[in-house]
Amino acid sequence: MGTSFGRGGATTFQQDLQNSDCIVIEGSNMAECHPVGFQWVMEAKARGATLIHVDPRFTRTSALADIHVPLRAGTDIAFIGGIINYVLTREKYFREYLVAYTNAPTVLTEDYVDTEDLDGVFSGLDPESRIYDFHTWQYEGVEVQAASGKRDKEYADRVQGSFGLRQAGRGEAHGSGGAEVTAQITNDETLEHPRCVFQVLKRHYARYTPEVVEQICGVPQETFHRVCELLTDNSGRDRTSSFVYSVGWTQHTVGVQYIRSASILQSLLGNIGRPGGGVMALRGHASIQGSTDIPTLFNLLPGYIPMPHAHSNEDLDAFITAESTRKGYWAEMRAYMVSLLKAWWGPAATPDSDFCFDYLPRLTGSHSTYETVRSQLAGECKGYFLMGENPAVGSANAKMQRLGMANLDWLVVRDFSLIESATWWKDGPEIETGELHTEDIGTEVFFLPAAAHTEKDGSFTNTQRLLQWHHQAVEPAGDARSDLWFTYHLGRRIQRKLAGSVDERDRPVLDLTWDYPTKGEIDEPEAESVLAEINGWGADGNPLTNYEQLNADGSTVCGCWIYCGVYTDGINQASRRKPQVQQNWVANEWGWAWPANRRILYNRASADPDGNPWSERKALIWWDAEKAAWTGHDIPDYDKSKSPHYRPPDGARGAEALSGIDPFIMQADGKAWLFVPAGLTDGPLPAHYEPQDSPVSNLLYTQQRNPVRQVRPHPNNRYQPSGHDPGTEVYPYVLTSYRLTEHHTAGGMSRWLPYLSELQPEFFCEVSPELAAERGLEHLGWATVVTARGAVEARLLVTERMTPMTIRGRRVHHVGIPYHWGPNGYSTGDSFNDLSSISLDPNSHIQEVKALACDIRPGRRPVGAARADLVREYQEQAGITEQTGTEV
């Protein structure tokens, strides 16, 4: 969504789902995995909305839906692509919205060549390096540089002339934010130019017909047509539809393109920025959104500012030149960046020190958790902190994670209980199989008990960008401490140890502003003081109220520019709890949402180009000519005083360069991007590819898989044959993972609770009665599931909730497995992630665990060394080598 609209967060908020006329939930089992938010879906249904659930399994969400659409896992791009084709060929798009607010009229360069002409790949592919050169994806006569955090691949082009810098290390395709457009765009508002985005879309999606959707996805044509009709009939000037997704969409080798598909469709239908519309990205637990806003990600700084890469002689000026834009709000990146550096290094961050820009680490490529595992195995990564993670069962190819940790010098685990990542060295599967021996493992493991959220103050930033404050209820017991306490006091101890050092390498630690007030007997840092720093203050020491107050000269401090305003007037806005009955339906006084407390992003698009609501029924904000201001129910995601008739003068920069009809203010052209000319590593448009391991061949192209997916071959990370390849039949069934209401993520919080363990007592897998009969599987009996990575045993749930599908005349079955289990706690069992591989989306580096291939057989798995022997037997039967599955 960052490349489509300018920001990576959900475009709307959960309460707004009640205003939808049609809701499509795809890639999520919202009723079970997000039950509190699902109340707004039920409110929409009570108001007459249609609910469509697209999912391989029939779940509690399906039971409450008007239509359940079973489809083969891993084929959502084909399904959404078919709807896009329907919209384009039947002219169901919202034309006025499309022309005014998207890049549909924009003309592309003659150099662009689509997958339709290159049999499944886009122009610019270098098969040797598995990288696209996206210079052929540009607008005509215009150089479009990648969105903020994604431009490093063009770094040399952007700064070499001015700064003499050279590129060192491959750029990462991450982050959120707009893009630079360096010249006047050529548009054709008739949408007839053969190279305009609209016509390119029509050609690209022409082969995604109902017949093809049925043959790829297994969705009957009559069901598919009904979905198309319901969605388009409930979109347009007077009606809006929403899309809801979760990790069922993201955890694929084409996960980013799944979300791009929905973004394109919703833009065509005019559903972005409007009540009851948008794309809702559900987050799996309380602060997943917060952990990307103020990131635990290797490639981002707070507020989606990109982490610098390892370029020689790069100073702050060169970085800003390469990463900021001339138009839109990303033009002010220097102000955001300098204010952040001042928050971290305070008095040391001055113009003379380049605001301590050199203190920041540098990237040399991807440093995701999966690259870290490879570094551990190579002996390069010596120590590891695990805080709120349980990779021994929760990460893809959990065996690789355990083997990596066995090669460390030290490991620190902070958690509520003795999770598998703290005990693998004595009771992990490799101890049983003899692949590891406790006495040979040199890793020194430190387990430090963590405080729960009830035992500390702090904030959650949830699925709709909403910051909500939680207050400490009780003191943590025993030695348990909060993450804030641990990090703060660890930093103080390190500073004390380095005191007096004259080594320049120690200056970044010694110069840190690390002086938060503490309270109580254990010296718990005051969480609100951290929030105040994140919000920022001006030269007078008073809290700032919005990010437009940030300066590039070092006179302002701000720990995260998108959170600026959360501490307005010195008041913790995140702790507000004004009842909805005392305010309007948007409820802006409950908590605080970034940016600037706006609840529906891009809401300028809720009004027509003249500033009038598209319809009174769907009014959100509108232009008040008498007051010369935008007004309405929500806070305008726009310059409040900018007239719809404003047109920027030549040479305008920043926000002033956006016209009065540019709702997407984080994009340099102010438009939603149907076609992405820069910012993604795997194509400007979504294209259907089969998963890394698939028992089905790609019907659309001879290109079987995403050609630039990230594969990490290793003796313990073997890939399987796919499609027509010999050996594919050894793993004939589609395997998918999911979560349960009663358990949480990798089980560290729930498997140690007796009442939750009683509700879901045992690791299990789901199969259809037809598959059970085919393989001799008995309900409540045992089954062994095998992939090229591992073998696990699970109890069998034989259920009609698993729908067999007919794919091009062949019967295809699914095996569904929840991923919460491991050997520790009250409720124990094998781990699903012993089956998964490290195969990653090239943009987000997220693992593919929602669509794999497996075999299933009756009975319990072997124990000891025989378990590893079984996996090897399957590999040999399938003819698997180190090259299998690594083909472009």
PyMOL commands that set and color helices and strands:
alter all, ss='L'
color gray80, all
select helices_A, chain A and resi 2-5+14-19+30-33+38-46+60-64+76-89+95-101+134-137+152-163+197-204+210-217+221-233+247-250+255-268+290-293+302-304+316-323+329-348+351-359+369-377+391-394+398-405+420-427+429-433+438-440+453-455+483-498+504-510+527-535+547-549+561-563+568-570+573-575+580-582+603-606+616-618+655-657+728-730+754-759+769-775+832-834+865-878
alter helices_A, ss='H'
color red, helices_A
select strands_A, chain A and resi 22-26+50-54+67-69+125-126+131-132+144-145+180-181+241-245+279-281+300-301+305-306+383-387+410-415+444-449+458-461+466-470+518-519+524-525+592-593+621-624+629-632+710-711+733-738+764-767+782-786+791-798+805-807+810-812+814-818+839-840+852-858
alter strands_A, ss='S'
color yellow, strands_A
deselect
rebuild
show_as cartoon
